[in-house]
């Protein structure tokens, strides 16, 4: 049984997604080509019925869509078709659902085995999965197909339990991620830990500190690499509802630069991947991290160059960029952090009243009280 995370946020997310436009209703697979440190990479995502946690409520910022019932045979056929669009010379292949590759509820074991057989010739193979789906038994099954070439993306997002529960609605703990990293290392496989920049209810400086804390936790736990992702506002999410109420703004790209710079030259050059600093033209994205129009193109270009080359001098140049919008962000980052509990209290009240008025009138006072006390409270409120 999947954990439900924050009961109010999960109920709210289910209500908001009723009108969601599902990408996977119309696509069997999606391919994206990129480069990293001079090597060609490709991602092949395939349709499933979606992430199990998404079905239960899901993360406040996430909208990777869900698909109709999809058989194991259809999943394998989708990957086979996607691979025809991957050019020769690709050294790193990500093959994954938009959820959890190792969850048999989402990807049946027969599909998993056949897909790994299809991609066995690539020098490095990755997929994404939630930490609780990682076990010694499952890794013993998949490792023969991967050899020493396997890498698993794990979603940590934040190492702060309050942010995980009240801001992101994550049911995964840092300890879950640390355990999965250890099991992957014992199986001779690598791990890349996803870290998010841009938690709601936090001031600009606190957003950076939260991401730094998560990154340092992951590295100390033995993660092979970090994948740094600034938060976008996507349609049919709790974050969209916050954004429309004027209670959320995506982090500045200057915060992203600050995060990379503060991780330091050696970590940034050897153990950092950049992702989603651009919207990639996604129609689900409503608002993105940005800078002012005068420097935006140049900032994106330098971030892309760093993503491809790992030349830290590019980050140093961005860190010293004199653009007025950078100076404005630096001034904002010096403000004392507002009370995150108070910010969440206002947001919960307005979200509940706007989107779940009848339910909120009954349960809202108890939820606000539990938020103030820093406890989940009210397990009967689902």
C-alpha positions as CSV (number, residue, x, y, z in Angstrom):
1,X,0.0,0.0,0.0
2,X,1.4,3.4,-1.0
3,X,1.9,6.0,1.7
4,X,-0.4,9.0,1.2
5,X,1.9,11.8,2.5
6,X,0.1,14.9,3.6
7,X,-3.6,14.0,3.7
8,X,-4.9,17.5,2.9
9,X,-2.5,18.1,0.0
10,X,-3.2,14.6,-1.4
11,X,-7.0,15.2,-1.3
12,X,-6.5,18.7,-2.9
13,X,-4.2,17.3,-5.6
14,X,-6.8,14.6,-6.6
15,X,-9.4,17.3,-6.9
16,X,-7.2,19.6,-9.0
17,X,-6.2,16.9,-11.4
18,X,-9.7,15.9,-12.5
19,X,-9.4,18.0,-15.6
20,X,-5.7,17.2,-16.2
21,X,-4.7,16.7,-19.8
22,X,-2.7,13.5,-19.9
23,X,0.2,13.4,-22.3
24,X,0.2,9.6,-22.2
25,X,-3.3,9.4,-23.5
26,X,-1.9,10.3,-26.9
27,X,1.7,9.1,-26.9
28,X,3.2,5.6,-26.4
29,X,6.7,7.0,-25.9
30,X,8.8,10.2,-25.9
31,X,12.4,10.7,-26.9
32,X,14.8,13.5,-25.9
33,X,18.4,13.9,-27.1
34,X,21.1,15.8,-25.2
35,X,24.8,15.9,-24.4
36,X,26.7,15.8,-21.1
37,X,30.4,16.3,-20.7
38,X,30.8,15.9,-24.4
39,X,29.0,12.6,-24.7
40,X,25.7,12.0,-26.5
41,X,22.8,11.0,-24.3
42,X,19.2,10.0,-25.0
43,X,16.1,9.5,-22.9
44,X,13.3,7.2,-23.9
45,X,10.2,7.5,-21.7
46,X,7.4,5.0,-22.2
47,X,3.7,4.9,-21.3
48,X,2.4,3.2,-18.1
49,X,-0.7,3.8,-16.0
50,X,1.4,6.2,-14.0
51,X,3.1,6.6,-10.7
52,X,1.4,4.8,-7.8
53,X,1.9,7.9,-5.5
54,X,0.4,10.2,-8.2
55,X,-2.7,8.0,-8.1
56,X,-2.9,8.6,-4.3
57,X,-2.3,12.3,-4.5
58,X,1.2,13.0,-5.6
59,X,3.8,15.7,-5.1
60,X,2.6,19.3,-5.1
61,X,4.8,20.3,-8.0
62,X,4.6,17.1,-10.2
63,X,2.6,16.5,-13.3
64,X,4.3,13.8,-15.3
65,X,0.9,12.6,-16.4
66,X,-0.7,9.2,-16.2
67,X,-1.7,6.8,-18.9
68,X,-4.5,4.5,-19.7
69,X,-4.2,0.8,-18.8
70,X,-1.1,-0.4,-20.7
71,X,0.0,-4.0,-21.1
72,X,3.6,-5.3,-20.7
73,X,3.7,-6.0,-24.4
74,X,2.6,-2.4,-25.2
75,X,5.4,-1.0,-23.0
76,X,8.0,-3.2,-24.6
77,X,6.8,-2.2,-28.1
78,X,6.9,1.5,-27.1
79,X,10.5,1.2,-26.0
80,X,11.4,-0.7,-29.2
81,X,9.8,2.1,-31.3
82,X,11.5,4.8,-29.3
83,X,14.9,3.2,-29.7
84,X,14.6,3.6,-33.5
85,X,14.9,7.4,-32.9
86,X,18.1,7.1,-30.9
87,X,21.1,7.8,-33.1
88,X,24.2,5.7,-33.1
89,X,26.9,6.8,-30.7
90,X,24.8,7.5,-27.7
91,X,26.7,6.4,-24.6
92,X,24.1,7.0,-21.9
93,X,20.5,5.9,-22.3
94,X,17.8,6.7,-19.8
95,X,14.9,4.3,-20.3
96,X,12.0,4.9,-17.8
97,X,8.4,5.5,-17.3
98,X,7.4,8.9,-15.9
99,X,7.2,7.1,-12.6
100,X,8.9,4.1,-11.1
101,X,10.7,1.5,-13.2
102,X,11.1,-1.0,-10.3
103,X,7.5,-0.8,-9.1
104,X,5.7,-3.9,-10.6
105,X,2.4,-2.2,-10.1
106,X,3.5,0.3,-12.8
107,X,6.0,-1.8,-14.8
108,X,5.2,-5.5,-14.7
109,X,8.3,-7.7,-14.2
110,X,8.0,-9.2,-17.6
111,X,8.1,-5.8,-19.2
112,X,11.0,-4.7,-17.0
113,X,13.1,-7.8,-18.1
114,X,12.3,-7.4,-21.8
115,X,13.1,-3.7,-21.7
116,X,16.4,-4.2,-20.1
117,X,17.2,-6.9,-22.7
118,X,16.4,-4.3,-25.4
119,X,18.9,-1.7,-24.1
120,X,21.6,-4.1,-22.9
121,X,24.1,-2.9,-25.5
122,X,24.4,0.7,-24.3
123,X,27.5,1.6,-22.3
124,X,25.5,3.3,-19.5
125,X,21.8,2.7,-18.7
126,X,19.7,4.6,-16.3
127,X,16.1,4.6,-15.0
128,X,14.1,6.4,-12.4
129,X,12.3,4.8,-9.4
130,X,11.2,5.7,-5.9
131,X,13.6,4.6,-3.1
132,X,11.1,2.2,-1.5
133,X,11.0,0.1,-4.7
134,X,14.7,-0.6,-4.4
135,X,15.5,-3.9,-2.7
136,X,18.4,-6.3,-2.7
137,X,16.2,-9.0,-4.3
138,X,15.1,-6.7,-7.2
139,X,18.6,-5.4,-7.8
140,X,19.9,-9.0,-7.9
141,X,17.4,-9.6,-10.7
142,X,18.2,-6.5,-12.8
143,X,21.9,-6.3,-12.3
144,X,22.9,-9.1,-14.7
145,X,21.3,-7.1,-17.5
146,X,23.1,-4.0,-16.5
147,X,26.5,-5.3,-15.4
148,X,28.4,-2.4,-13.9
149,X,26.7,0.1,-16.2
150,X,23.5,0.7,-14.3
151,X,22.5,4.0,-12.7
152,X,19.3,4.8,-10.8
153,X,17.7,8.2,-10.4
154,X,16.2,8.6,-6.9
155,X,13.9,11.5,-5.9
156,X,15.1,13.0,-2.6
157,X,14.0,16.6,-3.5
158,X,14.6,17.8,0.1
159,X,16.2,16.5,3.3
160,X,14.1,18.7,5.5
161,X,11.1,16.6,6.9
162,X,8.9,19.7,7.3
163,X,9.5,20.8,3.7
164,X,8.9,17.2,2.5
165,X,5.6,16.9,4.3
166,X,4.1,20.4,4.3
167,X,5.5,21.9,1.1
168,X,6.2,19.0,-1.4
169,X,3.9,16.3,0.0
170,X,6.7,13.7,-0.3
171,X,6.2,10.5,1.7
172,X,9.9,9.5,1.1
173,X,12.3,10.2,3.9
174,X,16.0,10.9,3.6
175,X,16.6,7.6,5.4
176,X,14.7,5.9,2.6
177,X,17.0,7.5,0.1
178,X,20.1,6.7,2.0
179,X,19.1,3.0,2.4
180,X,18.5,2.8,-1.4
181,X,21.8,4.4,-2.2
182,X,23.5,1.8,0.0
183,X,21.8,-1.1,-1.6
184,X,22.7,0.2,-5.1
185,X,26.3,0.5,-4.1
186,X,26.3,-3.0,-2.6
187,X,24.9,-4.2,-6.0
188,X,27.7,-2.4,-7.9
189,X,25.3,0.2,-9.3
190,X,25.4,4.0,-9.3
191,X,22.8,6.4,-8.0
192,X,21.9,9.9,-9.1
193,X,19.8,11.8,-6.5
194,X,17.3,14.4,-7.6
195,X,17.4,17.7,-5.6
196,X,14.7,20.4,-6.1
197,X,15.3,24.1,-5.8
198,X,12.1,26.1,-5.1
199,X,10.1,24.7,-2.3
200,X,6.9,26.7,-1.6
201,X,6.6,28.7,1.6
202,X,10.3,29.5,1.7
203,X,12.1,32.8,1.1
204,X,14.7,32.9,-1.8
205,X,17.7,32.3,0.5
206,X,15.9,29.5,2.3
207,X,15.1,27.8,-1.0
208,X,18.9,27.7,-1.7
209,X,19.8,26.5,1.8
210,X,17.1,23.7,1.6
211,X,18.5,22.5,-1.7
212,X,22.1,22.7,-0.4
213,X,21.2,20.6,2.7
214,X,19.6,18.0,0.4
215,X,22.6,17.9,-1.9
216,X,25.0,17.5,1.0
217,X,22.9,14.8,2.6
218,X,22.9,12.8,-0.7
219,X,26.6,13.1,-1.2
220,X,27.3,12.1,2.4
221,X,25.0,9.1,1.9
222,X,27.2,7.9,-1.0
223,X,25.3,9.1,-4.0
224,X,27.3,9.0,-7.2
225,X,25.9,12.2,-8.6
226,X,23.3,14.9,-8.0
227,X,20.7,16.1,-10.5
228,X,19.7,19.7,-9.7
229,X,16.2,20.7,-10.8
230,X,14.7,24.1,-10.3
231,X,10.9,24.0,-9.8
232,X,8.5,24.9,-12.6
233,X,4.8,25.5,-12.2
234,X,2.9,22.8,-14.1
235,X,-0.8,22.6,-14.9
236,X,-3.2,20.7,-12.7
237,X,-1.0,20.7,-9.6
238,X,-1.2,22.2,-6.1
239,X,1.7,24.5,-7.1
240,X,-0.4,25.9,-9.9
241,X,-3.2,26.6,-7.4
242,X,-0.7,28.4,-5.2
243,X,0.7,30.4,-8.2
244,X,-2.8,31.5,-9.3
245,X,-3.5,32.8,-5.8
246,X,-0.2,34.8,-5.9
247,X,1.3,32.6,-3.2
248,X,4.1,31.1,-5.2
249,X,6.7,32.2,-7.7
250,X,9.3,29.9,-9.3
251,X,12.9,30.4,-8.1
252,X,15.1,32.8,-10.0
253,X,17.7,31.2,-12.2
254,X,20.1,33.3,-10.1
255,X,19.2,31.0,-7.2
256,X,20.1,28.1,-9.4
257,X,23.5,29.6,-10.2
258,X,24.0,30.3,-6.4
259,X,23.2,26.7,-5.6
260,X,25.7,25.3,-8.1
261,X,28.4,27.8,-7.1
262,X,28.0,27.1,-3.4
263,X,28.4,23.3,-4.0
264,X,31.9,24.1,-5.0
265,X,34.2,23.6,-8.0
266,X,35.0,19.9,-7.5
267,X,31.5,18.7,-6.7
268,X,30.0,20.8,-9.5
269,X,32.5,19.6,-12.1
270,X,32.4,15.9,-11.3
271,X,29.1,15.1,-9.6
272,X,26.5,17.5,-10.8
273,X,23.9,17.2,-13.6
274,X,21.7,20.1,-14.5
275,X,18.1,19.5,-15.6
276,X,14.9,21.5,-16.2
277,X,16.6,24.9,-16.0
278,X,14.6,25.4,-19.2
279,X,11.0,24.4,-19.9
280,X,12.0,22.4,-23.0
281,X,8.8,23.6,-24.6
282,X,6.6,21.6,-22.4
283,X,2.9,22.5,-22.8
284,X,2.3,21.5,-19.1
285,X,4.6,24.3,-17.9
286,X,2.9,27.5,-16.9
287,X,5.7,29.4,-15.2
288,X,9.4,28.8,-15.2
289,X,12.6,29.9,-13.4
290,X,13.9,32.9,-15.3
291,X,15.9,36.2,-15.2
292,X,15.1,39.5,-16.9
293,X,14.7,39.6,-20.7
294,X,18.1,41.4,-21.1
295,X,20.2,38.5,-19.8
296,X,17.9,35.5,-20.0
297,X,19.2,34.1,-23.3
298,X,22.8,34.5,-22.1
299,X,22.1,32.8,-18.7
300,X,20.4,29.8,-20.4
301,X,23.3,29.6,-22.9
302,X,25.9,29.5,-20.1
303,X,24.0,27.0,-18.1
304,X,23.7,24.8,-21.1
305,X,27.4,25.1,-21.8
306,X,28.2,24.1,-18.3
307,X,25.8,21.1,-18.5
308,X,27.7,19.9,-21.6
309,X,31.3,20.7,-20.5
310,X,31.4,21.0,-16.7
311,X,33.6,24.1,-17.1
312,X,33.2,25.8,-13.7
313,X,34.4,29.1,-15.0
314,X,31.0,29.4,-16.7
315,X,29.3,29.3,-13.3
316,X,31.8,31.7,-11.8
317,X,31.1,34.1,-14.6
318,X,27.4,33.8,-14.0
319,X,27.9,34.3,-10.2
320,X,29.7,37.6,-11.0
321,X,27.2,38.7,-13.6
322,X,26.4,42.4,-13.0
323,X,22.9,42.5,-14.5
324,X,20.4,44.5,-12.5
325,X,18.1,41.6,-12.0
326,X,21.0,39.6,-10.5
327,X,21.6,42.4,-8.0
328,X,17.9,42.6,-7.2
329,X,17.9,38.9,-6.5
330,X,21.0,39.2,-4.3
331,X,19.2,41.9,-2.3
332,X,16.1,39.8,-1.8
333,X,18.3,36.8,-0.8
334,X,19.5,38.8,2.2
335,X,16.1,39.3,3.6
336,X,15.4,37.4,6.8
337,X,13.3,34.3,6.1
338,X,9.6,34.7,6.7
339,X,7.8,32.2,9.0
340,X,7.3,29.2,6.8
341,X,4.6,27.9,9.1
342,X,2.7,31.1,8.8
343,X,3.1,31.1,5.0
344,X,1.8,27.6,4.8
345,X,-1.1,28.4,7.2
346,X,-2.3,31.2,4.9
347,X,-1.9,29.0,1.8
348,X,-3.7,26.0,3.2
349,X,-6.6,28.2,4.4
350,X,-7.0,29.8,1.0
351,X,-6.5,26.6,-1.0
352,X,-9.0,24.7,1.1
353,X,-11.6,27.4,1.0
354,X,-11.2,27.9,-2.8
355,X,-11.0,24.2,-3.9
356,X,-12.6,22.0,-1.2
357,X,-15.0,24.4,0.5
358,X,-17.5,21.9,2.0
359,X,-14.8,19.5,3.1
360,X,-12.6,22.4,4.4
361,X,-15.4,23.9,6.5
362,X,-15.5,20.7,8.5
363,X,-11.8,19.6,8.6
364,X,-9.9,22.9,8.0
365,X,-9.6,24.0,11.6
366,X,-8.1,20.7,12.6
367,X,-5.6,20.7,9.7
368,X,-4.5,24.3,10.5
369,X,-4.0,23.3,14.2
370,X,-1.9,20.3,13.2
371,X,0.1,22.5,10.9
372,X,0.8,24.9,13.6
373,X,1.8,22.1,15.9
374,X,4.1,20.6,13.3
375,X,2.2,17.2,13.2
376,X,0.3,15.5,10.6
377,X,-2.8,14.9,12.7
378,X,-6.1,13.7,11.7
379,X,-5.4,10.4,9.9
380,X,-9.2,10.0,9.6
381,X,-9.5,13.2,7.5
382,X,-9.0,11.3,4.1
